[in-house]
Amino acid sequence: MNHSVSVAILLMTVAGASAPSSSFDSLKGLYNINITKVDCIADEYYCQDSVCSGIYRSTDPPMFNFSCTFPTTYTSLKMRMVTYYKYTVYRKSLIDHTEDLCAFLENRGHNPLLQIFGDYTMKYSSFEKKKCPFENGTYSFINLPLNLDLLPPSFPDGQYRFDFHLSNQFKSSYFLTQIYLTLRSKRLF
């Protein structure tokens, strides 16, 4: 379960506006994934000059870039990660987790899910280098790859939506990223 959650969180770090449909076969993994849409909604008051994009190549995993300039210092940021599975409509599934971003950067070890997320994603991020409080400046994830090998063999096939939401302690939204994808396991026979 922790591995599937880490992929959900990884996907939440993605930001982009209407990404083209993309397929990728993991050479080592057990899954085929088709990213059908990536939406990024940024509040220009909190997140200025936002950049959201994806890189799609048939031979490599999808990579995502996100950049946001904070116009002022933020002492508290909340991140929320939610996975949805499509039955007839999208319904919450697997994860609905909110965490203080400053506490996460100080100590990821208290939560195995966050430890996997942090160890994988922070090497592509400027968040960890700057720490709390988040002073005005640009924060980014650069060339963050989607690693399908983190999924366990029992992860259910289907259509998913992964949300990553960043807000302040009063729940004022800074940005929301939504990734829509279809996941299919590779069958042995």
N, C-alpha and C positions, 0 to 999 in steps of 0.2 A: 504494500500500500504506500509506503514512504517513497518508493521510486516513482510510482505513478503520480503522486502528488508533486514531486520535484519537477516533473515535466510540465505539469499544469502551471506551476509557478514560473518556470522558465518561459512558458508561452505568454504569461501575463506581463513579462517585461518587454514584450514586443509592442511597438507602436507603428502604425502606418495608416495611410488613407487608401482604402479600396485597393488592396493588393491584388495582382492578377492571380488567377487560379494556377496552382503549382503542385506538382507531384514529386515525391522523392522516395526512392527505395533505399532503405538502410541496408548496406551491404552485409553488415554483421548482425543487424537486428532482426526481429521477428515481425515487424510491422511495415505496412505501406501507409503513407499519410498524404492527404490531399488538402492543402490549405486553400480554402475557397474565398476567404475574405479576412482582411485585417482593418479594423477601424480604430482611429485615435481621436479622442475628443479632449481638447485642452482648453482650459479657461485662461484666456490671454491676460487676465489680471494677475493670476498666480504663476503662470508658466508662459513666459514670453519667448518668442522666436523658437517655437517648438518645431522639431524636425522628426518625422516618422517615415521610415522606409524599410523595405525588405529587399534582399538579394536572393534571387532564385536561379539556380543552375541545376541542370539535370544530373550532374555528376557529384554534386556536393549537397550537404544538408542546407536547408534555408537558413539564412543569417539575417538578423534584424538590427536596426540602428534606431536609437532614440536619443534625442537631445532636448533639453529644456533649460532656459535661463530663468533663474529665480530673481525677481526684481528687488527683493528685500531678504532679510535674515529670517529663517524659520527655526524656531526652537523645538517644535514638535511636528512630526509627520507620521501619519498612520498609513500603512499599506494593507490592502484587503485583496485576497486572492480567492476567487470562486470558480468552481467548475460546474458546467451545466451539461446534461445529456439530453439529447432530443428524443422524446417519445413521440407525441404529436406536436408538442411545443417544448421549448427548452425548460428543464426543471433542474434545480440544484442537485448536484451529485458529487460524491467523494469529498469535496473540500469547500469550506466556507471559513476562512481564517483571517483574522485581523491582528496585526502586530504593530507595535510602535517601532518605527524605522530606526530611531536612535538606539533603542534597547537591542534591536537586532544586530546593528553594527558593532555594539559593545560586546555582546555575548551571544553567538549563534549556537553554542553547545547545549543550551538548555532545551532545545527542541530539535529532534533529529531531522524533521522536515526542513526546518530553516537552515540547519547545518549543511544539508545536501544542496539546497538552493544557494546558499552563500558561497560555499566552496566552488561551485560550478560557475555562477554568474558574476561574482565580484571581480574576477580577473579580467572581465570585459567592461568594467564599470569604473566611473570616476567617483561614485558615492563613497566607497570605502576609504579612498585617499583623503577625502575632505572631512569626514566625520561630522558630529553634531557640535554646536548648532550649525545648520546649513546656511552659510552666509550667501549674500547675493553672488551669483556667478552661474556658470553653465555646468550642468550635471548630465551625464550621458551613459549609454550602453553602446559600444561600438563592435560591430561584427559578432554579435551574440548568436552562436549556432544552436539550432534545434537538435538535440541529441536524442534520437529515438532509442538508443541502446539502454537508456535508463528505465524504459517501461518493462514491467514484469510480463512473463508469458501469458498470464491470465487476464490481462487488461481487456475489457469488453470492446468488441467492434461497435462502430456506430458513429453518429454525428455528435460533435462536441462544440461547446463554446467555452473559452477560457477568458475570464475577466481579471484585469489587474487595475486596481483603483488606488490612487494616492490622494489623501485629503489631510486637512488639519484636524486638531482635536475637537473642533466644533462641527466636523463633517462637511465643511465646505470643500467641494471637489476641485482638485488641481488638474488632474487628468484621469481619463478612463481609457483603457485599451481593451478591445474585444477581438478575439481571434476565433474564427470559425473554421473547423476542419472535420475531415472524415478519416477515421482510423480503421484499418483492416489488418488483421493478423495474417501472416503468410502461412498457408496451410502446407503441411508436409505431404498430404495425399488427398 
